[in-house]
Amino acid sequence: MKKYIVLILMMGLAFTASAQSKEGMLYINKSLSADAIQQVEANTSGGGIQVSGVNPSEARIEVYVSGNNGRYADLSKEEVQKRLEEDYEFSITSSNHKLVAIAKTKRGFHDWKRSLNISFAIFVPSESSTHLNTSGGGIMLDNLSGTEDFNTSGGGLHVKKVSGQITGRTSGGGIHVEDSKENIDLSTSGGGIEAERCSGNIRLNTSGGSLELNDLDGNISAVTSGGGINGEKIKGELSTHTSGGSINLEDLSASIDASTSGGNIDVQITQPGKYVKLRNSGGRIDLRIPKNIGFNLNINAEKISTESLSNFNGTFKEDEIYGSLNGGGIPVTVDAGGGRIHLSFK
């Protein structure tokens, strides 16, 4: 559990692995080992949620509580219970292999001085599916293989060693996903996204941050409206776009479709896929592709620089290259608008 504490603190989650931590006191520690949990539904309005896959014998739920200022020392267990009874809809139930954990303020509650941060740390069999929602903290999923659906408006998302259908949304934080696979769909309105060692159908979207893509394999769509894009060791098919930053991609063994309206593009391809498409509105494009492979080139810019093209048949001008290289083959379409293009080979 200690290795998770750093991640939780970094992402603003309001629970820890210690009953007497600065993030909250342990209010409930309930075993679920006899419930054979397959589904988890958790909803809290003032804290974080962690769900981790464990052996069935270790299944349990821990509830951590602190005051609205993040402190717990001034709260007794009796005071917490009183506030929960008077001001909150709070319940933990399990039936038909489903765990339901709810902690939200009652209708008409407005006394912020009495509000609580209530966080769930849930440990269930790895095959469990989840439906999670919080408005006041981050969400962390670890070692699961089901259908995971989770949403927060007040924190980050951390996904590790999760497979299956993964759908996560946040309005107020960054996203980190690693060692996960199959169907990944993650988006944020308020932070960057880091993805590493993932495979499958991957959809990443942010309106307010950068993208860091490393060691990915599959059908990948990664889009940002407000930051740069960096990536390396990517296989399969990559579609990535930004309106406000540069794109730097290295060691690609993939089809690539990349564009930016506000920066430069630097792409190094080790093994091309079915196509190469690069576009920007006025910045520089540097493209490096393998030599001795057949390409159909369609390259346009204000000015193009390249090494001497041997075994090329077509039009070669200062602002245009159009024709077949090494007998033709993979289409390469590059448009720099009013910018410059440098084409090189390795």
C-alpha positions in Angstrom: 0.0 0.0 0.0 2.9 2.4 0.6 3.7 2.7 -3.1 0.2 4.0 -3.7 0.3 6.7 -1.1 2.7 8.9 -3.2 0.4 8.5 -6.2 -2.7 9.3 -4.2 -1.1 12.4 -2.6 0.1 13.6 -6.0 -3.4 13.3 -7.5 -5.2 14.9 -4.6 -7.0 11.8 -3.4 -8.3 12.2 0.1 -7.6 8.7 1.5 -4.4 6.9 2.6 -3.4 3.5 3.8 -3.0 4.6 7.4 -5.7 5.0 9.9 -3.9 7.9 11.5 -2.7 9.8 8.4 -2.8 13.5 7.8 -5.3 12.9 5.0 -8.0 11.4 7.2 -8.9 9.0 9.9 -10.1 5.4 9.2 -13.8 5.5 10.0 -14.8 2.1 8.6 -12.8 -1.0 7.7 -15.3 -3.7 6.6 -14.4 -7.1 5.2 -16.0 -8.2 1.9 -14.3 -11.6 1.6 -17.6 -13.4 2.0 -19.5 -11.3 -0.6 -17.8 -12.5 -3.8 -18.0 -8.9 -5.2 -18.2 -8.6 -9.0 -19.5 -5.0 -9.3 -18.7 -1.8 -7.4 -20.8 1.3 -7.4 -19.3 4.2 -5.4 -20.3 7.9 -5.2 -18.9 10.6 -3.0 -19.2 14.3 -3.1 -16.2 15.2 -1.0 -13.3 12.8 -1.5 -11.4 10.4 -3.6 -12.0 6.8 -4.7 -9.5 4.0 -5.1 -10.4 0.5 -6.3 -7.8 -2.2 -6.4 -8.0 -5.8 -7.5 -6.9 -8.3 -4.8 -7.3 -11.9 -3.8 -11.0 -12.6 -2.8 -9.8 -13.3 0.8 -8.5 -9.8 1.1 -11.6 -8.0 -0.2 -12.7 -5.1 2.0 -13.7 -1.4 2.0 -12.0 1.3 4.0 -13.7 4.7 4.5 -11.5 7.7 5.4 -12.9 10.9 6.8 -11.5 14.4 7.4 -13.0 17.9 7.9 -13.4 20.3 5.0 -10.0 21.8 5.8 -8.4 18.4 5.4 -7.9 17.9 9.1 -9.2 15.0 11.2 -7.6 15.6 14.6 -10.4 17.9 15.7 -13.1 15.2 14.8 -14.0 12.4 17.0 -15.6 9.2 15.6 -18.8 10.2 17.4 -18.8 13.7 15.8 -18.2 12.1 12.4 -21.1 9.7 12.9 -23.4 12.6 14.0 -22.6 14.7 11.0 -23.1 11.7 8.7 -26.5 11.0 10.2 -27.7 14.6 10.1 -26.1 16.0 6.9 -25.3 13.0 4.6 -26.8 10.2 2.7 -24.2 7.6 3.7 -24.5 3.9 3.2 -22.4 0.8 2.4 -24.3 -2.2 1.3 -23.5 -5.4 -0.5 -25.9 -7.9 -2.1 -26.0 -10.1 -5.2 -22.2 -9.8 -5.6 -22.5 -6.0 -5.8 -21.0 -3.4 -3.5 -22.7 0.0 -3.2 -20.9 2.8 -1.3 -22.7 6.2 -1.2 -21.6 9.4 0.6 -23.3 12.6 -0.5 -24.8 15.6 1.3 -28.5 15.7 1.8 -30.7 18.1 -0.2 -30.6 21.6 1.3 -27.2 21.1 3.1 -25.2 24.3 2.8 -23.1 24.5 6.0 -19.6 24.1 4.6 -18.1 24.3 8.1 -19.7 21.0 8.9 -18.9 19.4 5.6 -16.7 16.3 5.4 -14.2 14.8 3.0 -15.3 11.1 2.7 -13.1 8.8 0.6 -13.3 5.2 -0.3 -10.5 2.7 -0.6 -12.0 -0.5 -2.1 -10.3 -3.8 -2.5 -12.2 -6.4 -4.5 -11.5 -9.4 -6.8 -9.6 -8.4 -9.9 -12.4 -9.4 -12.3 -14.8 -6.7 -10.8 -16.4 -4.0 -12.8 -16.9 -0.4 -11.5 -19.1 2.6 -11.7 -17.5 5.5 -9.8 -18.3 9.2 -9.3 -16.8 11.9 -7.2 -17.0 15.7 -7.3 -14.2 16.3 -4.8 -11.2 14.1 -5.5 -9.2 11.9 -7.7 -9.9 8.3 -8.8 -7.3 5.5 -8.9 -7.9 2.0 -10.5 -5.4 -0.8 -10.2 -5.2 -4.4 -11.2 -8.7 -4.8 -12.6 -10.1 -6.6 -15.6 -13.8 -5.7 -16.1 -15.9 -2.8 -17.3 -14.7 0.3 -15.6 -16.7 3.6 -15.8 -15.5 6.5 -13.7 -15.9 10.2 -13.5 -14.6 13.1 -11.3 -15.0 16.8 -11.5 -12.4 17.6 -8.9 -9.2 15.6 -9.4 -7.0 13.4 -11.5 -7.3 9.9 -12.8 -4.7 7.1 -12.4 -5.1 3.8 -14.1 -2.6 1.0 -13.7 -2.8 -2.7 -14.8 -6.4 -2.5 -15.9 -7.9 -4.4 -18.9 -11.3 -4.5 -20.5 -13.6 -1.5 -21.2 -12.0 1.5 -19.5 -14.0 4.8 -19.7 -12.8 7.7 -17.5 -13.6 11.5 -17.4 -12.3 14.4 -15.3 -13.0 18.1 -15.4 -10.3 19.1 -13.0 -7.1 17.1 -13.3 -4.5 15.2 -15.2 -4.6 11.6 -16.3 -2.0 8.9 -16.0 -2.5 5.4 -17.5 0.0 2.6 -17.6 0.3 -1.1 -18.3 -3.3 -1.3 -19.4 -5.0 -2.7 -22.5 -8.0 -3.5 -24.7 -10.4 -0.5 -24.9 -9.2 2.7 -23.2 -11.2 5.9 -23.4 -10.0 8.8 -21.2 -10.5 12.5 -21.3 -9.9 15.6 -19.2 -10.8 19.3 -19.5 -8.2 20.5 -17.1 -4.8 18.7 -17.4 -2.3 16.7 -19.3 -2.4 13.0 -20.2 0.4 10.5 -19.8 0.1 7.0 -21.3 2.7 4.3 -21.2 2.9 0.6 -22.0 -0.7 0.3 -23.2 -2.2 -1.5 -26.0 -5.6 -1.9 -27.8 -8.1 0.7 -28.9 -6.9 3.9 -27.1 -8.7 7.2 -27.1 -7.1 10.1 -25.2 -8.5 13.7 -25.2 -7.6 16.8 -23.3 -8.7 20.4 -23.6 -6.1 21.9 -21.3 -2.8 20.1 -21.4 -0.1 18.2 -23.1 0.1 14.5 -24.3 2.9 12.2 -23.4 2.7 8.9 -25.3 5.3 6.1 -24.7 5.4 2.5 -25.7 1.9 2.2 -27.1 0.6 -0.4 -29.5 -2.8 -0.4 -31.2 -5.4 1.9 -32.8 -4.6 5.2 -31.0 -6.3 8.6 -31.1 -4.7 11.3 -29.0 -6.0 14.9 -29.2 -5.3 18.1 -27.3 -6.6 21.7 -27.7 -4.0 23.3 -25.5 -0.6 21.7 -25.4 2.2 19.8 -27.1 2.5 16.2 -28.0 5.5 14.0 -27.3 5.8 10.3 -28.1 8.1 7.4 -28.7 8.0 3.6 -29.3 4.5 3.6 -30.9 3.2 0.8 -33.0 0.0 0.3 -34.9 -2.0 3.3 -36.1 -1.7 6.8 -34.5 -3.9 9.8 -35.1 -2.8 12.8 -33.0 -3.7 16.5 -33.3 -3.2 19.7 -31.3 -4.3 23.3 -31.8 -1.7 24.9 -29.5 1.7 23.2 -29.5 4.4 21.3 -31.2 4.5 17.5 -32.0 7.6 15.4 -31.4 7.4 11.7 -32.2 10.3 9.2 -32.3 10.8 5.5 -33.0 7.4 5.0 -34.8 6.5 1.7 -36.3 3.0 2.8 -37.2 0.7 4.6 -39.6 0.7 8.3 -38.6 -1.8 11.1 -39.1 -0.6 14.2 -37.2 -1.4 17.9 -37.3 -0.9 21.2 -35.4 -2.1 24.7 -35.9 0.3 26.3 -33.6 3.8 24.7 -33.6 6.4 22.6 -35.3 6.3 18.8 -36.2 9.3 16.5 -35.8 8.6 12.8 -36.7 11.1 9.9 -37.0 9.7 6.7 -38.5 11.6 3.5 -37.9 9.1 1.2 -39.7 6.3 2.9 -41.7 2.7 1.6 -41.6 0.1 2.1 -44.2 0.4 5.9 -44.6 2.1 9.1 -43.4 0.1 12.3 -43.1 1.5 15.4 -41.5 0.0 19.0 -41.6 0.6 22.3 -40.0 -0.3 25.9 -40.8 3.0 27.7 -40.8 5.6 26.0 -38.7 8.5 23.7 -39.6 8.1 20.0 -40.4 11.1 17.6 -40.0 10.4 14.1 -41.3 12.8 11.2 -41.2 11.9 8.0 -43.0 13.7 4.7 -43.8 15.7 4.6 -47.0 15.3 1.8 -49.6 11.5 1.6 -49.0 9.0 2.5 -51.7 7.0 5.7 -51.1 4.6 7.8 -53.0 5.6 11.4 -52.0 3.2 14.4 -52.0 5.0 17.1 -50.1 4.2 20.8 -50.2 5.6 23.8 -48.3 7.0 27.3 -48.9 10.5 25.7 -49.0 11.6 22.1 -49.0 15.0 20.8 -48.2 16.2 17.2 -48.5 19.0 14.9 -49.3 19.6 13.9 -52.8 16.7 11.7 -54.0 18.0 8.7 -55.8 15.6 6.3 -57.6 12.9 9.0 -57.7 10.5 9.6 -60.5 8.3 12.7 -60.5 8.4 16.5 -59.8 11.0 17.9 -57.6 10.7 21.7 -56.9 11.7 24.1 -54.2 8.1 24.0 -52.8 6.9 20.7 -54.0 7.9 17.0 -54.3 5.4 14.8 -56.1 6.2 11.3 -57.4 7.4 7.8 -56.5 10.5 6.9 -54.6 12.1 3.4 -54.9 9.3 2.4 -57.2 6.5 3.8 -55.1 4.4 2.3 -52.3 3.4 3.8 -49.0 1.7 7.2 -49.4 3.5 10.1 -47.7 1.5 13.4 -47.6 3.1 16.4 -45.9 1.8 20.0 -46.0 3.5 22.8 -44.1 1.3 25.6 -45.4 3.5 28.6 -45.3 6.3 26.9 -43.4 9.3 24.7 -44.3 9.8 21.0 -44.6 13.0 19.0 -44.1 12.9 15.4 -45.4 15.7 13.0 -44.4 16.4 9.3 -44.5 18.1 6.7 -42.3 
